[in-house]
Amino acid sequence: MTRRTLFRAAASFPVTLLPGAPKPYFPPPDSKGGWRTLASADRIRKTTGIDTAKLDEAFEYCKLTSQHGGLLVARHGWLVYEKYFGRGHREATPELASCGKAYTSIACGIMLREYAAKFPKGLDQPVFTPEFMPASIFPLDDPRKARITLGQLLAMSAGIRGTNPGWVNGQKVTVDPPARDGPIATIDKTALAQTLWTDPGAGYSYATSSPHLASIVLRRVSGIELQDYLDTRIGKAIGWGRWGYALNRPNLVIDHTPGGGSIAMRSTDVLRFAYLLLHKGRWGAKQVVPAEYVEHCGRKSPYNPHYRHSLEFEVNQDGDAAASPPDAFWKGGAGGYCIYAVPSLDLVIYKMGGNEGQYDPALTKLPVLYQYDGSRANWKPDPSAGSGTLKLLDMVVGSIAKAA
């Protein structure tokens, strides 16, 4: 299937099971029992091939990379590891920073199927048009914007000015000047006014405005906010509990759901999102997200030949996580968060992170339903640990017995 015909297929995708293969397991909501678990390290090893002692080592490494957080690992549908530190807790709903970009991308995948008639070119559809963008930006401040496609926005190769370094055909370049990124880039006025640093498709720069612009397209097409779209199309389908967005920032008016990040969600529900990706958008008998879209997220994208960033996910086809399979893909966020899926190992991981401010309930207005003991009040980062994104993935993959 060519890029131009991508997502013109029917709304459902058949799932074929091999003869004798076990029926895939999908966890019910936590309110109805939640993830299945195994009672001992021995049973975990026999059922999933995972050595939990090695996951303990990975957990200790996580504690070096963020003030608060945790580690959750599921394999073959079994939640085999769930530990927290600091403000990390199953009932915590911290702001996940740029991890929210992954949710925006998956919502756009659903939009392409649901509103296929509006996107006859699929991800190749130019989106700086009156149908997809507000009338206030026309005529365009830069005629090159008329060539920007939805796929380029989601791959951050649209030329939208972002942060340094930029990448052109695998080589680092300097974006001069770089954009002011972060929450301010998820405000419509800021994102719509962002200038181009290069021609659409000619380079990659990490630009939070880019997926927010994609969320404007979704909002105008569907007529509802991104948060409501996610809730009705994904949240209710896979059993999310309490969740929201960090909309209440000091000195910053967030007028719409921020497509560039800031989702807030319970840890076991983040793992559900990763599990949905692992199953190519399927949950039970329902194809929640088009399978082809999820597959595209997990591999190098033709919309971004410059860097390993696909449709708001990073991919491992070049072996950046050297000890992990090439089909692994992930999305990280400031504060040490990362969501991973490794299809060939039937494995999902959530590296929970976060600093003090990201756990402030004033950001989300969501209730705090647990007690924090203050144990990480004096935590200092270990300069040698870094964010831990790739190393943590390799450590978890390394916990699996070779024959498993």
C-alpha positions as CSV (number, residue, x, y, z in Angstrom):
1,M,0.0,0.0,0.0
2,T,1.4,3.4,-1.0
3,R,1.7,6.4,1.3
4,R,-1.1,8.1,-0.7
5,T,-3.5,5.3,0.0
6,L,-2.6,4.9,3.6
7,F,-5.7,4.8,5.9
8,R,-8.3,4.7,3.1
9,A,-9.0,1.1,4.1
10,A,-12.0,0.0,6.0
11,A,-12.6,1.0,9.6
12,S,-11.8,-2.5,11.0
13,F,-8.8,-4.7,10.5
14,P,-9.1,-8.5,10.7
15,V,-6.9,-10.2,13.3
16,T,-5.7,-13.8,12.4
17,L,-4.6,-16.1,15.2
18,L,-2.3,-19.0,14.5
19,P,-3.8,-22.5,15.2
20,G,-3.4,-23.3,18.8
21,A,-2.2,-19.9,19.8
22,P,-3.5,-18.5,23.1
23,K,-6.2,-15.9,22.9
24,P,-4.6,-12.5,23.5
25,Y,-5.2,-11.1,27.0
26,F,-6.4,-7.5,27.6
27,P,-6.6,-6.3,31.1
28,P,-9.9,-4.9,32.5
29,P,-9.9,-1.4,34.1
30,D,-8.3,-1.2,37.5
31,S,-11.8,-0.7,39.0
32,K,-12.7,-4.2,37.8
33,G,-9.6,-6.0,38.8
34,G,-6.9,-4.6,36.5
35,W,-3.8,-6.2,35.3
36,R,-3.2,-9.9,36.0
37,T,-0.1,-10.6,38.1
38,L,2.1,-13.6,39.2
39,A,2.7,-14.4,42.8
40,S,6.4,-15.1,42.9
41,A,9.7,-14.4,41.1
42,D,9.9,-18.1,40.2
43,R,6.4,-18.1,38.5
44,I,7.4,-14.8,36.7
45,R,10.5,-16.5,35.3
46,K,8.7,-19.7,34.3
47,T,5.8,-17.8,32.7
48,T,7.5,-14.8,31.1
49,G,11.2,-15.6,31.1
50,I,11.9,-12.5,33.2
51,D,14.5,-12.4,36.0
52,T,13.0,-9.9,38.5
53,A,16.3,-9.5,40.2
54,K,17.6,-7.8,37.0
55,L,14.5,-5.6,37.1
56,D,15.4,-4.6,40.6
57,E,18.7,-3.4,39.2
58,A,16.8,-1.4,36.5
59,F,14.6,0.1,39.2
60,E,17.6,1.2,41.2
61,Y,19.0,2.8,38.0
62,C,15.6,4.6,37.5
63,K,16.1,6.2,41.0
64,L,19.2,7.9,39.7
65,T,17.5,9.5,36.8
66,S,14.5,11.4,38.3
67,Q,13.4,12.7,41.7
68,H,10.2,10.7,41.7
69,G,8.9,7.8,39.6
70,G,8.7,4.1,39.2
71,L,9.1,1.2,36.9
72,L,6.3,-1.0,35.4
73,V,6.9,-4.0,33.1
74,A,4.4,-6.3,31.4
75,R,5.2,-9.3,29.2
76,H,2.8,-11.7,27.6
77,G,0.0,-9.8,29.2
78,W,1.3,-10.2,32.8
79,L,2.2,-7.2,34.9
80,V,5.4,-8.7,36.3
81,Y,6.9,-5.6,37.9
82,E,5.5,-2.5,39.6
83,K,7.6,-0.4,42.0
84,Y,7.7,3.3,42.9
85,F,9.8,5.8,44.7
86,G,9.2,9.3,46.0
87,R,5.9,10.7,44.8
88,G,5.6,7.9,42.3
89,H,2.5,5.8,43.0
90,R,-0.2,3.9,41.1
91,E,-2.7,6.6,42.0
92,A,-0.4,9.5,41.1
93,T,-1.4,11.6,38.0
94,P,1.7,13.7,37.3
95,E,2.2,15.7,34.1
96,L,4.0,13.5,31.6
97,A,5.5,16.3,29.6
98,S,6.3,15.3,26.0
99,C,5.0,11.8,26.4
100,G,1.6,13.5,25.6
101,K,2.8,13.9,22.0
102,A,2.4,10.2,21.5
103,Y,-1.2,10.4,22.5
104,T,-1.8,13.2,20.0
105,S,-0.3,11.2,17.2
106,I,-2.4,8.1,18.0
107,A,-5.6,10.3,18.1
108,C,-4.6,11.6,14.6
109,G,-4.3,8.0,13.4
110,I,-7.9,7.4,14.5
111,M,-9.0,10.7,12.9
112,L,-7.6,9.6,9.5
113,R,-9.8,6.6,9.6
114,E,-12.9,8.3,11.0
115,Y,-12.8,11.3,8.7
116,A,-11.2,9.6,5.7
117,A,-13.2,11.7,3.3
118,K,-11.5,14.9,4.5
119,F,-8.0,13.3,4.1
120,P,-8.0,11.8,0.6
121,K,-4.2,11.9,0.6
122,G,-3.9,10.4,4.1
123,L,-0.8,11.7,5.8
124,D,0.2,13.5,2.6
125,Q,-2.7,15.8,3.1
126,P,-1.6,19.5,3.1
127,V,-3.1,21.0,6.3
128,F,-2.4,24.8,6.1
129,T,-5.7,25.3,4.4
130,P,-9.0,27.1,5.6
131,E,-10.6,23.7,6.1
132,F,-8.0,22.7,8.7
133,M,-6.7,26.0,10.2
134,P,-8.4,29.1,11.5
135,A,-9.2,31.9,9.1
136,S,-7.0,34.3,11.1
137,I,-3.7,32.9,9.7
138,F,-4.6,33.6,6.0
139,P,-3.0,34.8,3.9
140,L,-0.1,32.7,5.2
141,D,2.9,34.5,6.6
142,D,5.2,32.2,4.7
143,P,3.9,30.6,1.4
144,R,5.9,27.5,2.1
145,K,3.5,26.6,4.8
146,A,0.9,25.7,2.1
147,R,3.1,22.6,1.4
148,I,3.1,21.2,5.0
149,T,1.4,17.9,5.3
150,L,-0.1,16.2,8.4
151,G,2.7,13.5,8.2
152,Q,5.4,16.2,8.3
153,L,3.8,17.8,11.4
154,L,3.7,14.5,13.2
155,A,7.3,13.6,12.2
156,M,8.5,17.1,13.1
157,S,9.9,17.5,9.6
158,A,7.5,20.3,8.6
159,G,10.1,23.0,8.9
160,I,8.4,24.4,12.0
161,R,11.1,26.1,14.1
162,G,12.1,24.0,17.1
163,T,15.0,23.3,19.4
164,N,18.7,22.4,18.8
165,P,20.1,20.4,17.3
166,G,18.3,20.0,14.1
167,W,19.0,17.1,11.7
168,V,19.4,17.0,8.0
169,N,19.9,13.7,6.3
170,G,21.4,12.2,9.5
171,Q,23.7,15.2,10.2
172,K,23.4,17.6,13.1
173,V,22.7,21.2,12.2
174,T,22.0,24.4,14.2
175,V,18.6,25.9,14.2
176,D,19.3,29.7,14.4
177,P,17.5,31.0,16.3
178,P,15.8,28.1,18.0
179,A,12.2,28.4,19.1
180,R,11.0,28.9,22.6
181,D,9.7,25.5,23.3
182,G,7.7,23.8,26.1
183,P,4.2,24.6,27.3
184,I,4.1,28.0,25.6
185,A,4.4,26.2,22.3
186,T,1.1,24.4,23.0
187,I,-0.9,27.7,22.8
188,D,-2.7,28.2,19.5
189,K,-1.5,31.7,19.0
190,T,2.2,30.7,19.5
191,A,2.0,27.5,17.4
192,L,0.2,29.2,14.5
193,A,2.7,32.1,14.4
194,Q,5.8,29.8,14.6
195,T,8.2,30.5,11.7
196,L,9.9,28.0,9.4
197,W,13.6,27.3,9.8
198,T,13.8,25.2,6.6
199,D,11.5,24.1,3.7
200,P,8.9,21.5,4.7
201,G,10.4,18.1,4.6
202,A,14.0,19.4,4.4
203,G,15.0,18.8,8.0
204,Y,14.0,17.7,11.5
205,S,13.9,19.9,14.6
206,Y,12.1,19.0,17.8
207,A,9.2,21.4,17.8
208,T,6.4,21.1,20.3
209,S,4.3,23.5,18.2
210,S,4.3,20.8,15.4
211,P,2.1,18.2,17.1
212,H,0.0,21.0,18.6
213,L,-0.7,22.2,15.1
214,A,-1.8,18.6,14.3
215,S,-4.2,18.8,17.3
216,I,-5.7,22.0,15.9
217,V,-6.5,20.0,12.7
218,L,-8.1,17.3,14.8
219,R,-10.1,19.8,16.8
220,R,-11.4,21.5,13.6
221,V,-12.3,18.3,11.9
222,S,-14.0,16.5,14.8
223,G,-15.5,19.6,16.5
224,I,-14.3,18.6,20.0
225,E,-11.2,19.0,22.1
226,L,-8.3,16.6,21.8
227,Q,-8.9,15.5,25.4
228,D,-12.6,14.6,24.7
229,Y,-11.5,12.9,21.5
230,L,-9.0,10.7,23.4
231,D,-11.5,9.9,26.1
232,T,-14.3,8.8,23.8
233,R,-12.1,7.0,21.2
234,I,-9.4,5.4,23.5
235,G,-10.0,6.0,27.2
236,K,-13.4,4.4,27.4
237,A,-12.4,1.6,25.0
238,I,-9.3,0.4,27.0
239,G,-10.4,1.3,30.5
240,W,-8.5,4.4,31.7
241,G,-9.3,5.6,35.1
242,R,-8.8,9.2,36.4
243,W,-6.8,11.3,33.9
244,G,-6.5,14.8,32.4
245,Y,-4.1,17.5,31.2
246,A,-1.9,20.1,32.9
247,L,-4.0,23.1,31.9
248,N,-3.5,25.3,34.9
249,R,-0.1,26.9,34.6
250,P,1.0,30.1,36.3
251,N,1.1,33.1,34.0
252,L,0.1,31.0,31.0
253,V,-3.4,30.6,29.6
254,I,-3.9,27.2,28.0
255,D,-6.9,27.8,25.8
256,H,-7.2,24.3,24.3
257,T,-5.9,20.8,25.0
258,P,-2.2,20.9,24.5
259,G,-1.3,18.6,21.6
260,G,2.4,19.1,22.3
261,G,2.3,17.3,25.7
262,S,1.2,17.6,29.3
263,I,-1.1,14.6,29.6
264,A,-1.6,13.4,33.2
265,M,-2.4,9.7,33.8
266,R,-2.2,6.9,36.3
267,S,0.8,4.5,35.8
268,T,-1.2,1.4,35.0
269,D,-3.2,3.3,32.4
270,V,-0.1,4.6,30.7
271,L,0.9,0.9,30.5
272,R,-2.5,0.2,28.9
273,F,-1.7,2.8,26.2
274,A,1.6,1.1,25.5
275,Y,-0.2,-2.3,25.4
276,L,-2.6,-0.9,22.9
277,L,0.4,0.0,20.7
278,L,1.9,-3.4,21.2
279,H,-1.2,-5.0,19.8
280,K,-1.2,-2.7,16.8
281,G,-4.1,-0.6,18.0
282,R,-6.3,-3.6,18.9
283,W,-8.1,-4.0,22.2
284,G,-10.1,-7.1,22.6
285,A,-12.4,-7.5,19.6
286,K,-12.1,-3.8,18.7
287,Q,-9.6,-2.2,16.4
288,V,-9.3,1.1,18.3
289,V,-6.5,2.5,16.2
290,P,-5.8,1.6,12.6
291,A,-3.1,-1.1,12.6
292,E,-1.2,0.4,9.8
293,Y,-0.9,3.7,11.6
294,V,0.6,2.0,14.7
295,E,3.0,0.0,12.6
296,H,4.1,3.3,11.0
297,C,4.8,4.8,14.4
298,G,7.2,1.9,15.2
299,R,9.4,2.2,12.2
300,K,11.4,4.9,10.3
301,S,9.0,7.2,8.6
302,P,9.2,8.4,5.0
303,Y,8.2,11.8,6.4
304,N,11.4,12.0,8.3
305,P,14.5,10.7,6.6
306,H,16.7,12.9,8.8
307,Y,16.4,11.4,12.3
308,R,15.0,8.4,14.2
309,H,11.8,10.3,15.1
310,S,8.7,8.7,13.4
311,L,5.1,9.9,14.0
312,E,5.9,11.3,17.5
313,F,7.9,8.1,18.5
314,E,11.5,7.3,18.4
315,V,12.5,4.0,16.7
316,N,15.3,1.6,17.1
317,Q,15.9,0.4,13.6
318,D,19.5,1.8,13.6
319,G,20.2,0.1,17.0
320,D,20.5,3.2,19.2
321,A,19.5,0.9,22.1
322,A,22.2,-1.6,21.2
323,A,21.0,-4.5,23.3
324,S,17.3,-4.2,22.3
325,P,15.4,-5.4,19.2
326,P,15.2,-3.2,16.1
327,D,11.4,-3.1,16.4
328,A,11.4,-1.3,19.8
329,F,9.9,2.1,19.8
330,W,9.3,4.7,22.6
331,K,8.3,8.2,23.6
332,G,10.0,10.1,26.3
333,G,9.2,13.2,28.2
334,A,11.1,15.8,30.3
335,G,11.5,14.6,33.9
336,G,12.7,11.1,33.0
337,Y,9.4,9.6,31.7
338,C,9.3,7.1,28.9
339,I,6.8,4.7,27.4
340,Y,8.1,1.7,25.4
341,A,6.7,-1.1,23.2
342,V,8.8,-4.0,22.0
343,P,6.5,-6.1,19.7
344,S,9.0,-8.9,19.0
345,L,9.3,-9.6,22.8
346,D,5.6,-9.0,23.6
347,L,6.9,-6.4,26.1
348,V,5.8,-3.0,27.3
349,I,7.5,-0.8,29.8
350,Y,6.7,2.5,31.6
351,K,9.5,4.4,33.1
352,M,7.7,6.8,35.4
353,G,9.6,9.9,36.3
354,G,8.9,13.5,37.3
355,N,10.2,16.4,39.3
356,E,8.4,18.1,42.2
357,G,6.5,20.5,40.0
358,Q,5.2,17.8,37.7
359,Y,3.3,16.2,40.6
360,D,1.7,19.5,41.7
361,P,-2.1,18.8,41.7
362,A,-2.7,22.5,40.9
363,L,-1.6,21.8,37.3
364,T,-4.3,19.3,36.7
365,K,-6.9,19.8,39.4
366,L,-6.9,16.0,39.9
367,P,-7.2,14.8,43.5
368,V,-4.2,13.3,45.3
369,L,-5.3,9.9,46.7
370,Y,-2.1,8.8,48.4
371,Q,0.5,9.9,51.0
372,Y,4.1,10.9,50.2
373,D,6.7,10.4,52.9
374,G,9.1,13.2,51.8
375,S,11.9,10.7,51.2
376,R,13.1,12.4,48.0
377,A,13.0,16.0,49.2
378,N,16.8,16.3,49.1
379,W,17.4,14.2,45.9
380,K,20.1,15.4,43.6
381,P,20.6,14.1,40.0
382,D,23.5,11.8,39.3
383,P,25.4,13.6,36.4
384,S,26.5,10.2,35.0
385,A,23.0,8.7,34.9
386,G,21.4,11.0,32.2
387,S,17.8,10.6,31.3
388,G,18.2,6.8,31.1
389,T,15.9,6.3,28.2
390,L,18.0,3.9,26.1
391,K,19.9,2.3,29.0
392,L,16.7,1.5,30.9
393,L,15.3,-0.2,27.8
394,D,18.4,-2.3,27.4
395,M,18.4,-3.2,31.1
396,V,14.8,-4.5,31.0
397,V,15.4,-6.4,27.7
398,G,18.4,-7.9,29.4
399,S,16.2,-9.3,32.2
400,I,14.6,-11.7,29.7
401,A,16.2,-15.2,29.3
402,K,17.5,-15.8,25.8
403,A,15.3,-18.8,25.3
404,A,12.1,-17.1,26.5
